Structures are given as C-alpha cells and as structure tokens.
C-alpha cells in the first residue's frame, strides 16, 4: 500500500489565515500549506501590519480584531484568488487606505459581485482600471453591517469573503444568495468560522452572521483534497493503490467526493475516519457526471477520461472558465493535441475513448492543468509541459512526489 503525504489544503490555509488575523489572541496553524499562494497571503497580512511567525510545522499569527495595524498599505496578491478576494474584505473592517493589485492572470479574473456587495455595505471601494477587476483601493472605516444580496454563481469565494467579514461588522451581516457554485467550499468556511467562535446560521439561501468577532485557537490544516485527486486518479488509472492520511469521513473538503466519481468508474474506494484509499481494478467506465460542486477536480477527470471504456461527459462546470485559465477549453485543447476526440459547450465537456500520443501540454500557467495531465503521462510516456514550474502555486514539490510514487510501482 502506497501512502502519499499530501500538503495542507490551500482553501483551509487561506481561510485560517484570515480567521487568525481577525481573532482576539495568537492562533497556531499546524501543517499549513507552504506554497506561492499561501506565502502570498501571509505576505499580504504582513504588509497590513499583522505579525506572522513561522516554524517548520506551524505558523503563529497575532490577531487584531480592530483591523490592520498600519494606516496605509500596498498589497500585491500574486496569483492567489483567495488572497485577492479575502484580504480586501479583511482590510475593509479596519481604518485606513489600502491598495490591492495582483498578477496579470489574477487581474483577468472577476471580482465584480464581491465589490458590489461591499459597496452595498457602505465600503468605499474603487477599481483603478477595469471595473470589477484588480487593482482596487479601499478607504476603510469599518463596516456597519446589514443585509446584502450576492450572486455567487461565478465563485463561492465571494460568499466566503462576506461570511468571514460578518463577525467583524458592528451589527452583524445577512447575505441573501441568488446563485451559488462550489457549495461545499462554503461548508468549509462555516465550519471554520464556528471553530473560531463565530455564530453563523443558514436558512436555505440566507446566511446570518452575528457580530462579536473571533477567538484565537490552535487549528490543524487537513491535506488538500484537490491535490489528492491526482494521486487517486493515478491509482485508478494504473491499477495500483494509494492511501492519503488525514482525509476521511470527517474531512471538511467537498473535493474528496471525487473518489465517488472514481468509484462509479470502477475503482475500489475505502473511506475511513481519517484516511481514504483508492485501488484501481483494471476498469474505467464512461459516465455522465455533474461536477458543479467539485469543479476543481474536473481537469483530473478529463485527464483520465480517454482511458475509459465509454464517453465521459462532465456537466455544469461553467465556472471553470473563470479560474486561473479557461480550464474547460484548456482541457479540450490539450486532449485534442493528444489525439483524443472532444466536444464542449458553454458548461460541459465530453471526452471519447482514445489512445493519447505524447505531446507538449499547454499549461496556461495553471497548476491544475499540469498536475492533471501528469496523470495522463503515466500512460503517454514522453509528455512535456510548457510551464511545469507553475505547480508552485499549491504544491511546489509535486513533480518530485508524483514521480517518486510513479517510480515505486506496485512496491510503493
């Protein structure tokens, strides 16, 4: 049995950094993800005047319930969507002038629904160039609270940012959601807010957050379920077995449901309280699957789809078009370059059985495209990537760890 050590969840680490910064006291985060995205988030907190201490196994953050310790700051959010969406929201609860910018890739990604919601709450927020995109400037004077309507159909991160803000408002916050994609990520947010002492309730599409702030705590970061999907898929594809510890029945991350897709395709899956094992059976069946709630794993499925016995159709993944790249088109284009027949629509992709021939994968600087097609390469030797290093965004050591697993064979 091969046991793979997966680094901490990017989603959980980012939320934990926000919560720790907003909490009253010193929070310790155990086994946080160390990657370009999370280092960028931590650097942003430092620019805002928060103290972030690091040891090999943990980070320590001095919380400031009153907001940033500096009255002016210029923060560069790199490629990180959580950094670019959460930190301006955190800064809005303080008092000062704060400017946020990001990479060219992140500048292209939408921010409009969150900006509109913050303005509806009285936040003085200006986009300096394209409306609804970075860069932006906030003249922060705290947030009173109230009721706001939000369209979260492009990204659940808009809702998460507002929910995280809720306890920092003076009177509390009600968010009425008209559309929501990737709902399990909001479940992560709610569970973590409660772990830091927040009072939040949900009634259908209405979220109520009481004022009162957060309490510091010690918080363990579970392994990243999206990252684990590449190893689970590799096991299903090759007929091998892989176990990931720290991800089991009690895991917060909805992307662990990707193993249910593999089970439907014929893989053997065992989920214990604190671990998940996938074993390939030599069979991969075609299927039609709605991946709206686990869309970050769509490229993982696309990467193994040509090896299925029938067509693989993924539906309701329009939001993958506004990620680090248009992931739906990126997957289709790369699969076609491999010689695989693919059809796409506005929110779906259908992949037919084929025999991929090695080629160079166009990554578009997207870590998930690299890691997904690394799985394909197990059956298409000689494949290369135009930007293999972009995995540093979430898993800097991916190529070494994945390569070691692949080389270990059945003796893993």
LOPA-117691 format. One record per residue (C-alpha): residue in one letter; x, y, z; chain. Coordinates in steps of 0.02 Angstrom, whole numbers, m for minus. Example, Ala and Ser with C-alpha at 12.3 -4.5 7.8 and 13.67 -1.06 7.14 Angstrom:
R/code/xx/yy/zz/unit
R/A/615/m225/390/A
R/S/684/m53/357/A
END
This chain:
R/code/xx/yy/zz/unit
R/X/0/0/0/A
R/X/74/168/m53/A
R/X/42/308/72/A
R/X/64/482/m1/A
R/X/93/634/108/A
R/X/m14/772/33/A
R/X/23/952/84/A
R/X/m106/1055/177/A
R/X/m264/1120/97/A
R/X/m246/1286/7/A
R/X/m428/1330/42/A
R/X/m415/1291/227/A
R/X/m247/1378/248/A
R/X/m312/1539/168/A
R/X/m470/1540/275/A
R/X/m368/1501/431/A
R/X/m251/1647/396/A
R/X/m398/1767/382/A
R/X/m480/1700/539/A
R/X/m317/1703/637/A
R/X/m283/1882/585/A
R/X/m458/1935/639/A
R/X/m460/1837/803/A
R/X/m426/1902/977/A
R/X/m260/1822/1030/A
R/X/m124/1716/950/A
R/X/m176/1573/836/A
R/X/m67/1425/791/A
R/X/m95/1340/623/A
R/X/m25/1164/616/A
R/X/41/1096/450/A
R/X/m19/1242/342/A
R/X/13/1234/156/A
R/X/175/1318/106/A
R/X/157/1370/m74/A
R/X/161/1527/m180/A
R/X/m23/1561/m146/A
R/X/m16/1543/43/A
R/X/151/1631/59/A
R/X/74/1773/m40/A
R/X/m73/1778/81/A
R/X/44/1781/232/A
R/X/150/1916/149/A
R/X/m9/2018/121/A
R/X/m52/2005/306/A
R/X/123/2064/349/A
R/X/103/2214/233/A
R/X/m57/2255/327/A
R/X/37/2253/491/A
R/X/m6/2082/560/A
R/X/131/1977/639/A
R/X/154/1806/559/A
R/X/283/1691/638/A
R/X/340/1530/555/A
R/X/415/1367/617/A
R/X/441/1211/511/A
R/X/274/1135/564/A
R/X/165/1284/610/A
R/X/126/1468/586/A
R/X/82/1586/727/A
R/X/m25/1739/692/A
R/X/m58/1883/812/A
R/X/m239/1929/785/A
R/X/m302/2107/778/A
R/X/m493/2115/794/A
R/X/m483/2303/760/A
R/X/m407/2275/588/A
R/X/m238/2310/505/A
R/X/m101/2384/613/A
R/X/m49/2509/479/A
R/X/m150/2654/411/A
R/X/m85/2634/234/A
R/X/m28/2483/137/A
R/X/2/2424/m42/A
R/X/m27/2237/m58/A
R/X/18/2128/m207/A
R/X/m90/1971/m210/A
R/X/16/1875/m338/A
R/X/m89/1740/m425/A
R/X/m193/1699/m271/A
R/X/m382/1713/m290/A
R/X/m411/1689/m104/A
R/X/m281/1822/m65/A
R/X/m355/1941/m193/A
R/X/m533/1918/m131/A
R/X/m512/1892/56/A
R/X/m381/2022/103/A
R/X/m476/2174/37/A
R/X/m627/2114/136/A
R/X/m521/2098/294/A
R/X/m448/2271/266/A
R/X/m621/2347/244/A
R/X/m658/2307/427/A
R/X/m512/2417/483/A
R/X/m471/2600/465/A
R/X/m352/2664/332/A
R/X/m310/2670/147/A
R/X/m269/2504/69/A
R/X/m225/2466/m112/A
R/X/m226/2291/m187/A
R/X/m155/2231/m352/A
R/X/m115/2060/m423/A
R/X/m31/1967/m566/A
R/X/m90/1988/m745/A
R/X/m175/1818/m730/A
R/X/m268/1870/m572/A
R/X/m312/2040/m645/A
R/X/m412/1949/m779/A
R/X/m516/1853/m651/A
R/X/m681/1932/m598/A
R/X/m712/2021/m433/A
R/X/m868/2120/m476/A
R/X/m1003/2032/m372/A
R/X/m897/2047/m213/A
R/X/m855/2230/m249/A
R/X/m1040/2271/m274/A
R/X/m1086/2184/m111/A
R/X/m952/2276/m13/A
R/X/m1011/2442/m86/A
R/X/m1189/2399/m39/A
R/X/m1124/2382/140/A
R/X/m1052/2557/132/A
R/X/m871/2514/92/A
R/X/m779/2648/m7/A
R/X/m702/2538/m142/A
R/X/m635/2596/m311/A
R/X/m567/2493/m454/A
R/X/m422/2591/m528/A
R/X/m428/2518/m703/A
R/X/m558/2391/m765/A
R/X/m718/2392/m661/A
R/X/m736/2230/m564/A
R/X/m552/2185/m575/A
R/X/m389/2222/m485/A
R/X/m310/2341/m446/A
R/X/m426/2418/m316/A
R/X/m417/2542/m173/A
R/X/m516/2540/m10/A
R/X/m539/2688/106/A
R/X/m583/2585/258/A
R/X/m688/2648/403/A
R/X/m756/2487/474/A
R/X/m915/2402/415/A
R/X/m1083/2433/498/A
R/X/m1167/2275/434/A
R/X/m1342/2244/369/A
R/X/m1419/2143/228/A
R/X/m1341/2117/59/A
R/X/m1387/2015/m96/A
R/X/m1247/1918/m182/A
R/X/m1231/1823/m346/A
R/X/m1103/1685/m310/A
R/X/m1130/1595/m475/A
R/X/m951/1629/m533/A
R/X/m861/1589/m371/A
R/X/m906/1534/m197/A
R/X/m759/1639/m136/A
R/X/m868/1795/m147/A
R/X/m986/1722/m19/A
R/X/m844/1657/89/A
R/X/m764/1831/93/A
R/X/m926/1910/152/A
R/X/m960/1775/281/A
R/X/m785/1793/353/A
R/X/m817/1980/368/A
R/X/m982/1957/460/A
R/X/m920/1942/640/A
R/X/m811/2096/614/A
R/X/m960/2208/571/A
R/X/m1038/2315/705/A
R/X/m1216/2248/690/A
R/X/m1198/2081/601/A
R/X/m1225/2029/422/A
R/X/m1361/1943/322/A
R/X/m1314/1879/149/A
R/X/m1453/1828/29/A
R/X/m1378/1721/m111/A
R/X/m1460/1714/m282/A
R/X/m1344/1581/m356/A
R/X/m1203/1476/m284/A
R/X/m1069/1369/m363/A
R/X/m949/1252/m270/A
R/X/m1062/1248/m117/A
R/X/m951/1128/m17/A
R/X/m818/1264/m5/A
R/X/m945/1370/89/A
R/X/m969/1223/207/A
R/X/m782/1232/244/A
R/X/m800/1417/282/A
R/X/m946/1392/402/A
R/X/m861/1251/497/A
R/X/m701/1351/517/A
R/X/m791/1510/571/A
R/X/m878/1410/707/A
R/X/m711/1334/761/A
R/X/m650/1514/788/A
R/X/m804/1556/893/A
R/X/m919/1638/766/A
R/X/m1109/1624/770/A
R/X/m1174/1591/594/A
R/X/m1339/1512/539/A
R/X/m1406/1459/369/A
R/X/m1586/1451/309/A
R/X/m1592/1399/128/A
R/X/m1503/1535/29/A
R/X/m1495/1657/176/A
R/X/m1341/1666/287/A
R/X/m1348/1761/453/A
R/X/m1187/1805/543/A
R/X/m1190/1883/716/A
R/X/m1065/2017/768/A
R/X/m940/1979/906/A
R/X/m777/1936/820/A
R/X/m671/1779/830/A
R/X/m571/1688/964/A
R/X/m393/1630/935/A
R/X/m364/1443/935/A
R/X/m247/1304/879/A
R/X/m305/1242/710/A
R/X/m240/1089/615/A
R/X/m244/1104/424/A
R/X/m301/945/337/A
R/X/m218/886/175/A
R/X/m279/964/12/A
R/X/m417/857/m65/A
R/X/m398/935/m238/A
R/X/m213/891/m238/A
R/X/m253/715/m176/A
R/X/m366/691/m329/A
R/X/m214/671/m444/A
R/X/m147/527/m341/A
R/X/m319/446/m325/A
R/X/m343/460/m514/A
R/X/m170/390/m545/A
R/X/m209/237/m440/A
R/X/m374/210/m531/A
R/X/m286/227/m700/A
R/X/m139/113/m665/A
R/X/m222/m22/m561/A
R/X/m118/24/m410/A
R/X/m167/76/m235/A
R/X/m141/240/m142/A
R/X/m190/298/31/A
R/X/m199/479/90/A
R/X/m200/502/278/A
R/X/m292/648/356/A
R/X/m433/643/229/A
R/X/m578/534/279/A
R/X/m760/535/326/A
R/X/m735/686/438/A
R/X/m645/792/307/A
R/X/m708/968/278/A
R/X/m667/975/93/A
R/X/m801/933/m33/A
R/X/m673/889/m166/A
R/X/m646/723/m79/A
R/X/m809/674/m166/A
R/X/m701/650/m322/A
R/X/m668/473/m258/A
R/X/m855/438/m280/A
R/X/m833/479/m465/A
R/X/m689/355/m472/A
R/X/m797/226/m384/A
R/X/m932/248/m516/A
R/X/m799/219/m649/A
R/X/m748/54/m571/A
R/X/m612/93/m443/A
R/X/m617/20/m268/A
R/X/m631/155/m135/A
R/X/m619/141/54/A
R/X/m651/293/164/A
R/X/m609/279/348/A
R/X/m625/410/485/A
R/X/m456/488/443/A
R/X/m395/410/281/A
R/X/m452/368/105/A
R/X/m386/228/m6/A
R/X/m415/207/m192/A
R/X/m365/49/m285/A
R/X/m376/29/m472/A
R/X/m467/m127/m533/A
R/X/m411/m125/m714/A
R/X/m577/m49/m766/A
R/X/m627/131/m801/A
R/X/m806/150/m861/A
R/X/m875/301/m951/A
R/X/m1006/407/m862/A
R/X/m1100/571/m858/A
R/X/m1070/672/m700/A
R/X/m1121/843/m633/A
R/X/m964/922/m557/A
R/X/m1035/1091/m508/A
R/X/m987/1064/m326/A
R/X/m815/988/m359/A
R/X/m765/1083/m516/A
R/X/m581/1100/m465/A
R/X/m566/913/m498/A
R/X/m641/924/m673/A
R/X/m466/929/m754/A
R/X/m418/773/m655/A
R/X/m565/678/m728/A
R/X/m532/748/m901/A
R/X/m353/686/m892/A
R/X/m403/503/m866/A
R/X/m561/508/m971/A
R/X/m480/446/m1133/A
R/X/m439/281/m1048/A
R/X/m620/245/m1001/A
R/X/m719/113/m1096/A
R/X/m851/240/m1149/A
R/X/m875/428/m1163/A
R/X/m851/536/m1008/A
R/X/m965/688/m1001/A
R/X/m943/822/m867/A
R/X/m1086/945/m844/A
R/X/m1123/1108/m752/A
R/X/m943/1171/m744/A
R/X/m961/1344/m823/A
R/X/m865/1420/m677/A
R/X/m707/1327/m731/A
R/X/m695/1453/m873/A
R/X/m650/1593/m750/A
R/X/m516/1504/m650/A
R/X/m327/1528/m674/A
R/X/m369/1497/m856/A
R/X/m520/1436/m954/A
R/X/m496/1261/m888/A
R/X/m634/1185/m993/A
R/X/m556/1245/m1155/A
R/X/m380/1208/m1093/A
R/X/m426/1027/m1059/A
R/X/m513/1010/m1226/A
R/X/m369/1089/m1323/A
R/X/m238/980/m1241/A
R/X/m338/821/m1262/A
R/X/m361/858/m1447/A
R/X/m174/887/m1461/A
R/X/m154/713/m1386/A
R/X/m265/643/m1524/A
R/X/m423/624/m1420/A
R/X/m597/668/m1484/A
R/X/m679/802/m1376/A
R/X/m838/906/m1385/A
R/X/m876/1056/m1275/A
R/X/m1018/1175/m1237/A
R/X/m1042/1327/m1125/A
R/X/m1039/1221/m966/A
R/X/m995/1044/m1020/A
R/X/m859/936/m1096/A
R/X/m875/762/m1172/A
R/X/m719/656/m1197/A
R/X/m715/498/m1302/A
R/X/m604/346/m1279/A
R/X/m436/361/m1365/A
R/X/m251/322/m1358/A
R/X/m160/483/m1310/A
R/X/3/515/m1402/A
R/X/135/612/m1306/A
R/X/146/797/m1343/A
R/X/187/959/m1254/A
R/X/45/1016/m1141/A
R/X/m2/1200/m1144/A
R/X/m23/1242/m960/A
R/X/m80/1425/m970/A
R/X/15/1447/m807/A
R/X/m118/1343/m719/A
R/X/m57/1222/m585/A
R/X/m208/1109/m603/A
R/X/m181/1082/m789/A
R/X/m3/1024/m754/A
R/X/m48/908/m611/A
R/X/m198/833/m703/A
R/X/m103/794/m862/A
R/X/41/723/m761/A
R/X/m83/582/m728/A
R/X/m112/560/m915/A
R/X/76/550/m940/A
R/X/79/386/m844/A
R/X/2/309/m1000/A
R/X/79/427/m1127/A
R/X/268/425/m1095/A
R/X/368/571/m1161/A
R/X/239/704/m1123/A
R/X/309/876/m1078/A
R/X/240/1040/m1010/A
R/X/275/1217/m1068/A
R/X/275/1281/m887/A
R/X/297/1136/m765/A
R/X/351/1253/m625/A
R/X/180/1334/m604/A
R/X/137/1195/m481/A
R/X/225/1304/m350/A
R/X/57/1391/m331/A
R/X/m8/1247/m223/A
R/X/118/1103/m220/A
R/X/299/1155/m255/A
R/X/363/976/m236/A
R/X/228/896/m344/A
R/X/341/831/m481/A
R/X/460/750/m357/A
R/X/322/671/m253/A
R/X/218/614/m402/A
R/X/373/550/m491/A
R/X/426/451/m338/A
R/X/253/373/m324/A
R/X/252/327/m509/A
R/X/427/253/m500/A
R/X/386/150/m347/A
R/X/270/39/m447/A
R/X/170/m92/m353/A
R/X/304/m100/m220/A
R/X/257/81/m167/A
END
